[in-house]
Amino acid sequence: MIHVAKAVADAEARRSGKTYLVGSVTFLESALYVFAADHPDARSAAINIMVHCPPAGAPARRRAPQRMRH
């Protein structure tokens, strides 16, 4: 599923000239999100940013987050 989100983010980055991000949340049900880097959700602590897709060049994969223990 991340491959589909990454492909969408790459296409949007090339089309718009902006960096796009692929992020996920794990509460309730897992979900993937694709949004521009300047979107307010890019700073949300609830969303784990996994991939940066710049308008030109190869995407930079981010390290997986550490799970919090309750």
Secondary structure by P-SEA (a helix, b strand, c coil): caaaaaaaaaaaaaaccbbbbbbcccccbbbbbbbcccccccccccccccbbbccccbbbbbcccccccc
